[in-house]
Amino acid sequence: MGKKVACSRHISTGTEQSIPLRASHARMDRRSFLLAAGSGVSIGLAGCLEADAAPTDENTVEMTIDSFRPERMTVEPGTTVKFINTSSHAHTVTAFDDGIPDEAEFFATGGFEDQEAAEEGWDNQEGLLYTDESWEHTFEIPGTYQYYCVPHIDAEMVGFIDVEESENGETNATEH
């Protein structure tokens, strides 16, 4: 059997003493809290609802607070993919040096030559995409391209572009 706990109308002061709380104050504080908490939840959810929406263009990757959407996309060689920052945080699009086909050129916002330079660029506030800014890259060589956001790598903000030849000449753009 569990213990019954009596409702106390006292505020603890961190010592052995407590301050009595009148019932009317307890009701008012509870109401104020619920009103404030409810408002915060609805405001918080307002920013989340659109984050799950699919990009409007089939060759567009959106950057949310901590993810690329879609996380994986398949396109044909020669396809230009647009990356757009739909969040309030600054982001980068940075290829992993060892995460692209051998023949492919390294790519990163800011035009850096390699992953190390892109990471140093972030330290100097270079190569950033701010809210509603976009950047494009054309994927020419078949294979898988793995990329990430430098400031959000700890949140595992990583994406993939699979470049595949179409078997029947039809467009091969798909989101996963």
N, CA and C of each residue as an Amber inpcrd file, in Angstrom:
protein
   528
   0.8300000  -1.1870000   0.0000000   0.0000000   0.0000000   0.0000000
   0.8690000   1.2430000   0.0000000   0.4350000   2.2350000  -0.7320000
   1.1870000   3.4770000  -0.7910000   0.8550000   4.3880000   0.3670000
   1.7310000   5.3120000   0.6380000   1.5020000   6.2980000   1.6910000
   0.5260000   7.3440000   1.2090000  -0.2730000   7.8410000   2.1140000
  -1.1310000   8.9700000   1.7970000  -0.3640000  10.2280000   2.1530000
  -0.3570000  11.1890000   1.2610000   0.3550000  12.4310000   1.5160000
  -0.6700000  13.5380000   1.6330000  -0.6090000  14.2410000   2.7270000
  -1.5380000  15.3490000   2.9300000  -1.0770000  16.5430000   2.1230000
  -2.0240000  17.2800000   1.5840000  -1.7090000  18.4650000   0.8130000
  -1.3170000  19.5760000   1.7750000  -0.1600000  20.1170000   1.6060000
   0.3140000  21.1720000   2.4790000   0.0880000  22.5110000   1.8210000
  -0.3320000  23.4470000   2.5730000  -0.5150000  24.7960000   2.0590000
   0.5840000  25.6760000   2.6410000   1.8130000  25.2450000   2.4740000
   2.9750000  25.9700000   2.9560000   4.0100000  26.0230000   1.8550000
   4.7950000  27.0610000   1.8600000   5.9170000  27.1710000   0.9360000
   7.1710000  26.8930000   1.7320000   7.9910000  25.9980000   1.2330000
   9.2310000  25.6770000   1.9140000  10.2290000  26.8080000   1.7140000
  10.9600000  27.1260000   2.7730000  11.9740000  28.1700000   2.6860000
  13.3720000  27.5850000   2.6080000  13.4480000  26.2570000   2.5460000
  14.7570000  25.6200000   2.5020000  15.3010000  25.3700000   3.8960000
  14.5950000  25.7910000   4.8900000  14.9810000  25.5330000   6.2770000
  13.8870000  24.6750000   6.8910000  13.9520000  24.5050000   8.1780000
  12.9150000  23.7210000   8.8430000  11.6090000  24.4840000   8.9380000
  11.6410000  25.7800000   8.6760000  10.4250000  26.5690000   8.7490000
   9.7450000  26.6050000   7.3890000   8.4760000  26.8650000   7.3840000
   7.7580000  27.0640000   6.1320000   6.7990000  28.2170000   6.3220000
   6.4100000  28.8020000   5.2440000   5.5170000  29.9510000   5.2810000
   4.1300000  29.4870000   4.8720000   3.0980000  29.7600000   5.6910000
   1.7450000  29.3550000   5.3080000   1.3130000  30.0830000   4.0350000
   0.5550000  29.3900000   3.2050000   0.0550000  29.9530000   1.9640000
  -1.4590000  29.9110000   2.0180000  -2.0840000  31.0310000   1.7910000
  -3.5410000  31.0660000   1.8280000  -4.0910000  30.3300000   0.6130000
  -5.2220000  29.6990000   0.7660000  -5.8390000  28.9210000  -0.3060000
  -6.0870000  29.7710000  -1.5410000  -6.4830000  31.0160000  -1.3850000
  -6.7630000  31.8620000  -2.5490000  -5.4980000  32.1090000  -3.3650000
  -4.3450000  32.2320000  -2.6970000  -3.0840000  32.4090000  -3.4290000
  -2.6970000  31.1390000  -4.1690000  -2.9420000  29.9940000  -3.5460000
  -2.6060000  28.7270000  -4.1960000  -3.4050000  28.5690000  -5.4790000
  -4.7160000  28.8970000  -5.4300000  -5.5370000  28.8030000  -6.6350000
  -5.0520000  29.7740000  -7.7050000  -4.7600000  30.9810000  -7.3050000
  -4.3280000  31.9950000  -8.2580000  -2.9940000  31.6120000  -8.8880000
  -2.0580000  31.1290000  -8.0930000  -0.7680000  30.7370000  -8.6370000
  -0.9220000  29.5730000  -9.5990000  -1.7820000  28.6220000  -9.2570000
  -1.9970000  27.4660000 -10.1050000  -2.6170000  27.9090000 -11.4380000
  -3.6000000  28.7930000 -11.3710000  -4.2290000  29.3090000 -12.5920000
  -3.2260000  30.0600000 -13.4490000  -2.4420000  30.9190000 -12.8130000
  -1.4370000  31.6870000 -13.5540000  -0.4390000  30.7580000 -14.2250000
  -0.0290000  29.7450000 -13.4710000   0.9310000  28.7930000 -14.0170000
   0.3430000  28.0590000 -15.2190000  -0.8800000  27.5520000 -15.0700000
  -1.5020000  26.8140000 -16.1610000  -1.7120000  27.6910000 -17.3900000
  -2.1020000  28.9330000 -17.1680000  -2.2780000  29.8540000 -18.2870000
  -0.9490000  30.0960000 -19.0000000   0.0940000  30.3640000 -18.2220000
   1.4140000  30.6170000 -18.8150000   1.9520000  29.3720000 -19.5050000
   1.8110000  28.2100000 -18.8620000   2.3100000  26.9690000 -19.4480000
   1.5650000  26.6540000 -20.7380000   0.2470000  26.8350000 -20.7290000
  -0.5490000  26.5760000 -21.9310000  -0.1560000  27.4850000 -23.0670000
   0.0960000  28.7500000 -22.7820000   0.5080000  29.6950000 -23.8220000
   1.8590000  29.3080000 -24.3920000   2.7730000  28.9180000 -23.5080000
   4.1080000  28.5320000 -23.9570000   4.0730000  27.3080000 -24.8440000
   3.1970000  26.3430000 -24.5150000   3.0980000  25.1380000 -25.3360000
   2.5700000  25.4840000 -26.7090000   1.5140000  26.3210000 -26.7850000
   0.9840000  26.6300000 -28.1050000   1.9520000  27.4470000 -28.9290000
   2.6740000  28.3560000 -28.3180000   3.6710000  29.1270000 -29.0600000
   4.7920000  28.2050000 -29.5080000   5.2290000  27.3050000 -28.6160000
   6.2830000  26.3640000 -28.9650000   5.8820000  25.4490000 -30.1060000
   4.6340000  24.9820000 -30.1110000   4.1750000  24.0910000 -31.1580000
   4.0030000  24.8060000 -32.4870000   3.6940000  26.0830000 -32.4450000
   3.4910000  26.8260000 -33.6820000   4.7290000  26.7480000 -34.5690000
   5.9180000  26.8130000 -33.9940000   7.1480000  26.7370000 -34.7640000
   7.4620000  25.3380000 -35.2410000   6.8850000  24.3210000 -34.5980000
   7.1840000  22.9350000 -34.9520000   6.2940000  22.4060000 -36.0600000
   5.1110000  22.9290000 -36.1910000   4.1650000  22.3640000 -37.1340000
   4.6770000  22.4270000 -38.5600000   5.2500000  23.5260000 -38.9570000
   5.7050000  23.6600000 -40.3250000   7.0180000  22.9290000 -40.5670000
   7.7720000  22.6510000 -39.5060000   9.0710000  21.9970000 -39.6610000
   8.9380000  20.6030000 -40.2500000   7.7800000  19.9350000 -40.0610000
   7.5960000  18.6000000 -40.5860000   7.0910000  18.5910000 -42.0230000
   6.7600000  19.7470000 -42.5440000   6.2340000  19.8170000 -43.9000000
   7.3140000  19.4230000 -44.9010000   6.9070000  18.7410000 -45.9390000
   7.8600000  18.3380000 -46.9850000   8.2350000  19.5520000 -47.8170000
   9.4590000  19.5890000 -48.3330000   9.8500000  20.6870000 -49.1990000
   8.9070000  20.7700000 -50.3980000   8.6970000  21.9770000 -50.8920000
   7.7630000  22.1700000 -51.9990000   8.3600000  21.7500000 -53.3330000
   9.6530000  21.7940000 -53.4980000  10.3080000  21.4090000 -54.7420000
  10.9770000  20.0580000 -54.5310000  10.8320000  19.1560000 -55.5110000
  11.3770000  17.8090000 -55.3240000  12.9000000  17.7820000 -55.2110000
  13.5950000  18.8070000 -55.6300000  15.0520000  18.8500000 -55.5160000
  15.4950000  19.8860000 -54.4920000  14.7220000  20.0320000 -53.4290000
  15.0300000  20.9840000 -52.3630000  15.2110000  20.2510000 -51.0460000
  16.2470000  20.6280000 -50.3220000  16.4810000  20.1160000 -48.9790000
  16.3350000  21.2940000 -48.0330000  15.4730000  21.1520000 -47.0420000
  15.2780000  22.2080000 -46.0530000  16.1170000  21.9090000 -44.8140000
  16.6340000  22.9710000 -44.2190000  17.3900000  22.8600000 -42.9790000
  16.5100000  23.3670000 -41.8470000  16.1250000  22.4500000 -40.9410000
  15.3430000  22.8320000 -39.7770000  16.3280000  23.1040000 -38.6480000
  15.8440000  23.2340000 -37.4450000  16.7360000  23.5590000 -36.3290000
  17.8770000  22.5530000 -36.2060000  17.5860000  21.2500000 -36.3980000
  18.6430000  20.2560000 -36.2010000  18.5900000  19.0910000 -37.1890000
  18.0150000  19.3320000 -38.3730000  17.9910000  18.2480000 -39.3560000
  17.8540000  18.7890000 -40.7790000  18.2570000  17.9370000 -41.7210000
  18.0140000  18.1910000 -43.1350000  16.7460000  17.4180000 -43.4930000
  15.8440000  18.0560000 -44.2470000  14.6080000  17.3730000 -44.6510000
  14.4060000  17.5310000 -46.1280000  14.3520000  16.4660000 -46.8780000
  14.4990000  15.0940000 -46.4110000  15.9560000  14.8000000 -46.0410000
  16.1280000  13.8000000 -45.2210000  17.4780000  13.4170000 -44.8030000
  18.2220000  12.7400000 -45.9470000  17.4870000  12.0400000 -46.8010000
  18.0970000  11.3380000 -47.9320000  17.2640000  11.6120000 -49.1800000
  17.9540000  11.8460000 -50.2890000  17.2950000  12.1310000 -51.5630000
  18.0570000  11.4090000 -52.6660000  17.3230000  10.9060000 -53.6590000
  17.9420000  10.2680000 -54.8130000  17.6530000  11.1180000 -56.0450000
  18.7110000  11.4270000 -56.8030000  18.5930000  12.2520000 -58.0080000
  19.4330000  11.6430000 -59.1250000  19.2190000  12.1390000 -60.3300000
  20.0310000  11.7270000 -61.4700000  21.2790000  12.6010000 -61.5620000
  22.3300000  12.1240000 -62.2290000  23.5100000  12.9620000 -62.4470000
  23.1210000  14.2570000 -63.1660000  23.7450000  15.3530000 -62.7790000
  23.4630000  16.6480000 -63.3820000  22.3410000  17.4110000 -62.6900000
  21.7650000  16.8400000 -61.6390000  20.6650000  17.4950000 -60.9150000
  21.2250000  18.5250000 -59.9450000  20.6210000  19.7070000 -59.9650000
  20.9690000  20.7430000 -59.0010000  20.0070000  20.6420000 -57.8270000
  20.5640000  20.5430000 -56.6350000  19.7720000  20.4720000 -55.4060000
  19.9050000  21.8060000 -54.6900000  18.7730000  22.3300000 -54.2740000
  18.7410000  23.5980000 -53.5410000  18.5950000  23.2920000 -52.0480000
  19.4660000  23.8800000 -51.2510000  19.4140000  23.7670000 -49.7960000
  18.9110000  25.1080000 -49.2680000  17.8420000  25.0950000 -48.4810000
  17.2910000  26.3440000 -47.9580000  17.1350000  26.2470000 -46.4440000
  17.5780000  27.2970000 -45.7680000  17.4810000  27.3520000 -44.3150000
  16.0850000  27.8380000 -43.9360000  15.2840000  26.9430000 -43.3750000
  13.9250000  27.2820000 -42.9580000  13.8320000  27.4820000 -41.4470000
  14.9710000  27.5270000 -40.7830000  14.9640000  27.6890000 -39.3180000
  15.5200000  29.0510000 -38.9270000  15.5200000  29.3010000 -37.6380000
  16.0440000  30.5640000 -37.1140000  17.5240000  30.4550000 -36.7510000
  18.1350000  29.2890000 -36.9650000  19.5440000  29.0650000 -36.6420000
  20.3890000  29.1100000 -37.9120000  21.6300000  29.5540000 -37.8010000
  22.5570000  29.5340000 -38.9350000  23.0060000  28.0920000 -39.1790000
  23.1700000  27.7360000 -40.4560000  23.5640000  26.3840000 -40.8380000
  24.6370000  26.4270000 -41.9140000  25.2670000  25.2730000 -42.1230000
  26.1670000  25.0720000 -43.2550000  25.7580000  23.7880000 -43.9650000
  26.2050000  23.6450000 -45.1860000  26.1040000  22.3840000 -45.9220000
  27.5420000  22.0390000 -46.2470000  28.0530000  20.9770000 -45.6420000
  29.4750000  20.6460000 -45.7410000  29.6450000  19.1610000 -46.0370000
  30.2950000  18.8320000 -47.1380000  30.5550000  17.4290000 -47.4610000
  31.5850000  16.8620000 -46.4970000  31.4470000  15.5850000 -46.2020000
  32.5110000  14.8730000 -45.5020000  33.5700000  14.5500000 -46.5500000
  34.8510000  14.8130000 -46.2430000  35.9180000  14.5220000 -47.2060000
  35.8430000  13.0870000 -47.7100000  35.5720000  12.1430000 -46.8100000
  35.5260000  10.7370000 -47.1970000  34.0960000  10.2460000 -47.4200000
  33.1550000  11.1710000 -47.5830000  31.7560000  10.8060000 -47.7590000
  31.1950000  11.1440000 -49.1270000  32.0760000  11.3310000 -50.1020000
  31.6310000  11.6270000 -51.4740000  32.3890000  10.6940000 -52.4270000
  31.8500000  10.4790000 -53.6390000  32.5620000   9.6250000 -54.6080000
  33.9710000  10.1570000 -54.8850000  34.8900000   9.2670000 -55.1590000
  36.2970000   9.6390000 -55.3860000  36.4690000  10.7170000 -56.4530000
  35.7060000  10.6530000 -57.5240000  35.8620000  11.5880000 -58.6380000
  35.1290000  12.9110000 -58.4000000  34.3050000  12.9780000 -57.3780000
  33.4660000  14.1680000 -57.1490000  34.2610000  15.2840000 -56.4850000
  33.8340000  16.5200000 -56.7640000  34.4450000  17.6810000 -56.1270000
  33.8610000  17.8770000 -54.7390000  34.7010000  18.3030000 -53.8110000
  34.2310000  18.6480000 -52.4710000  33.2610000  19.8230000 -52.5890000
  32.2500000  19.8700000 -51.7360000  31.3120000  20.9910000 -51.7520000
  31.0050000  21.4510000 -50.3310000  30.8040000  22.7520000 -50.2010000
  30.4330000  23.3470000 -48.9190000  29.9650000  24.7740000 -49.1440000
  29.0120000  25.2010000 -48.3360000  28.6350000  26.6080000 -48.3700000
  29.8830000  27.4020000 -48.0000000  30.1180000  28.4680000 -48.6920000
  31.3290000  29.2510000 -48.4740000  32.4170000  28.9250000 -49.4740000
  32.2220000  27.8620000 -50.2830000  33.1860000  27.5310000 -51.3320000
  34.5110000  27.0000000 -50.8300000  34.5480000  26.3610000 -49.6920000
  35.8000000  25.8660000 -49.1210000  36.3340000  24.6680000 -49.9110000
  37.6440000  24.4560000 -49.8190000  38.3200000  23.4040000 -50.5750000
  38.2050000  22.0240000 -49.9340000  38.0330000  21.9850000 -48.6070000
  37.9380000  20.6980000 -47.9220000  37.2040000  20.8660000 -46.5850000
  36.9900000  19.7510000 -45.9260000  36.2260000  19.7300000 -44.6830000
  36.8940000  20.5640000 -43.5880000  38.1920000  20.4430000 -43.4590000
  38.9120000  21.2080000 -42.4330000  38.7390000  22.7160000 -42.6350000
  38.8700000  23.1580000 -43.8820000  38.7220000  24.5880000 -44.1790000
  37.2940000  25.0530000 -43.8790000  36.2990000  24.2100000 -44.1650000
  34.9060000  24.5650000 -43.8870000  34.6720000  24.6910000 -42.3800000
  35.2620000  23.7970000 -41.6120000  35.1150000  23.8670000 -40.1530000
  35.8020000  25.1020000 -39.5900000  36.9660000  25.4430000 -40.1350000
  37.6360000  26.6770000 -39.7210000  36.8100000  27.8940000 -40.1280000
  36.1640000  27.8060000 -41.2900000  35.2940000  28.8880000 -41.7410000
  34.1640000  29.1400000 -40.7630000  33.5810000  28.0590000 -40.2400000
  32.5180000  28.2080000 -39.2410000  33.0610000  28.9760000 -38.0330000
  34.2620000  28.6520000 -37.5960000  34.8620000  29.3450000 -36.4450000
  34.9860000  30.8390000 -36.7120000  35.1410000  31.2180000 -37.9840000
  35.2670000  32.6250000 -38.3770000  33.9540000  33.2090000 -38.9080000
  32.8670000  32.4790000 -38.6800000  31.5340000  32.9130000 -39.1380000
  31.4530000  33.0640000 -40.6560000  32.0900000  32.1480000 -41.3850000
  32.0670000  32.1500000 -42.8480000  31.3190000  30.9190000 -43.3420000
  30.6700000  31.0510000 -44.4920000  29.9740000  29.9240000 -45.0940000
  28.6320000  29.6130000 -44.4570000  28.0610000  30.5660000 -43.7530000
  26.7990000  30.3400000 -43.0450000  25.6010000  30.6760000 -43.9200000
  24.5420000  29.9280000 -43.7370000  23.2540000  30.2460000 -44.3400000
  22.3230000  30.6540000 -43.2070000  21.7890000  31.8500000 -43.3050000
  20.8550000  32.3470000 -42.2930000  19.4200000  32.0850000 -42.7560000
  18.4570000  32.4010000 -41.9140000  17.0490000  32.1650000 -42.1930000
  16.6640000  32.6100000 -43.5970000  16.0140000  31.7070000 -44.3250000
  15.5100000  31.9200000 -45.6900000  16.5940000  32.0670000 -46.7530000
  17.8510000  31.9240000 -46.4080000  18.9040000  31.9410000 -47.4180000
  19.0380000  30.5460000 -48.0190000  19.5030000  30.4910000 -49.2530000
  19.6450000  29.1980000 -49.9130000  20.9960000  29.0990000 -50.6130000
  21.3280000  27.8780000 -50.9770000  22.5800000  27.5690000 -51.6630000
  22.3040000  26.3540000 -52.5340000  22.9400000  26.2890000 -53.6880000
  22.7080000  25.1830000 -54.6130000  24.0010000  24.4690000 -54.9650000
  23.8640000  23.1780000 -55.2450000  25.0000000  22.3820000 -55.7080000
  24.4920000  21.3940000 -56.7450000  25.2670000  21.2240000 -57.8230000
  24.9200000  20.2680000 -58.8670000  25.7390000  19.0000000 -58.6560000
  25.0380000  17.8770000 -58.6080000  25.6610000  16.5720000 -58.3710000
  25.8460000  15.8640000 -59.7100000  27.1040000  15.7460000 -60.1570000
  27.4240000  15.2190000 -61.4860000  27.7980000  13.7350000 -61.4810000
  28.5310000  13.3060000 -60.4820000  29.1050000  11.9550000 -60.4560000
  28.1760000  11.0040000 -59.6850000  27.8210000   9.8510000 -60.2820000
  26.9940000   8.8830000 -59.5460000  27.6780000   8.4140000 -58.2590000
  26.8750000   8.1610000 -57.2510000  27.3740000   7.6910000 -55.9600000
  26.6040000   8.3500000 -54.8270000  27.0500000   8.0750000 -53.6180000
  26.4050000   8.6430000 -52.4330000  27.2570000   9.7770000 -51.8840000
  26.5970000  10.8900000 -51.6200000  27.2350000  12.0770000 -51.0610000
  26.6940000  12.2630000 -49.6440000  27.5900000  12.2700000 -48.6810000
  27.1910000  12.4890000 -47.2880000  27.6560000  13.8790000 -46.8770000
  26.7480000  14.6410000 -46.2720000  27.0700000  16.0060000 -45.8660000
  26.5010000  16.2750000 -44.4750000  26.9340000  17.3850000 -43.8710000
  26.5050000  17.7150000 -42.5200000  26.5050000  19.2150000 -42.3030000
  25.9550000  19.6210000 -41.1770000  25.9750000  21.0170000 -40.7560000
  27.0460000  21.1410000 -39.6730000  28.0480000  21.9690000 -39.9150000
  29.1760000  22.0790000 -38.9760000  28.7180000  22.3820000 -37.5410000
  27.9020000  23.4290000 -37.3040000  27.5580000  23.7100000 -35.9100000
  26.6030000  22.7030000 -35.2740000  25.9770000  21.8430000 -36.0780000
  24.9930000  20.9110000 -35.5240000  25.3640000  19.4480000 -35.7330000
  26.6490000  19.1700000 -35.8960000  27.0860000  17.7820000 -36.0660000
  26.8190000  16.9720000 -34.7930000  26.9190000  17.6030000 -33.6180000
  26.6350000  16.8790000 -32.3740000  25.1730000  16.4710000 -32.2740000
  24.2900000  17.1850000 -32.9700000  22.8690000  16.8290000 -33.0210000
  22.6150000  15.8450000 -34.1670000  23.6930000  15.3730000 -34.7880000
  23.6320000  14.4320000 -35.9080000  22.8560000  15.0000000 -37.0950000
  23.0980000  16.2780000 -37.3900000  22.4750000  16.9080000 -38.5560000
  23.2870000  16.5150000 -39.7770000  22.8860000  15.3840000 -40.3710000
  23.5970000  14.7750000 -41.4900000  22.5760000  14.4390000 -42.5670000
  22.9820000  14.5730000 -43.8230000  22.0990000  14.2170000 -44.9280000
  22.8460000  13.4440000 -46.0030000  22.0760000  12.8710000 -46.9320000
  22.6370000  12.0540000 -48.0020000  21.9530000  12.3840000 -49.3200000
  22.7480000  12.4790000 -50.3680000  22.2340000  12.5800000 -51.7290000
  22.7790000  11.3670000 -52.4760000  21.8740000  10.5310000 -52.9710000
  22.2560000   9.3780000 -53.7910000  22.0570000   9.7710000 -55.2480000
  23.1410000   9.7350000 -56.0240000  23.0680000  10.0860000 -57.4420000
  23.1320000   8.7860000 -58.2230000  22.0170000   8.5240000 -58.9490000
  21.8970000   7.2620000 -59.6880000  21.3950000   7.5310000 -61.0990000
  21.9560000   6.7780000 -62.0460000  21.4800000   6.8430000 -63.4270000
  20.0820000   6.2430000 -63.4680000  19.2090000   6.8420000 -64.2550000
  17.8700000   6.3090000 -64.4440000  17.9440000   5.1220000 -65.3950000
  17.2650000   4.0280000 -65.0450000  17.3000000   2.8270000 -65.8880000
  16.4730000   2.9810000 -67.1530000  15.4240000   3.8010000 -67.0890000
  14.5290000   3.8920000 -68.2650000  14.3980000   5.3110000 -68.7950000
  15.3060000   6.1850000 -68.4070000  15.2850000   7.5450000 -68.9050000
  14.3170000   8.4660000 -68.1800000  13.5800000   7.9370000 -67.1900000
  12.6610000   8.7840000 -66.4330000  13.3880000   9.4240000 -65.2650000
  12.8240000  10.5160000 -64.7710000  13.4120000  11.2120000 -63.6320000
  13.4620000  10.2660000 -62.4420000  14.5500000  10.2970000 -61.7210000
  14.7710000   9.3790000 -60.6140000  14.7840000  10.1060000 -59.2820000
  14.2270000  11.3080000 -59.1720000  14.2520000  12.0530000 -57.9190000
  13.2590000  11.4640000 -56.9330000  13.7770000  11.0330000 -55.8090000
  12.9120000  10.5030000 -54.7450000  13.4340000  10.9820000 -53.4010000
  12.4980000  11.0770000 -52.4670000  12.8600000  11.4460000 -51.0890000
  12.6590000  10.2320000 -50.2290000  13.5030000  10.0670000 -49.2650000
  13.4000000   8.9320000 -48.3380000  13.0450000   9.4180000 -46.9640000
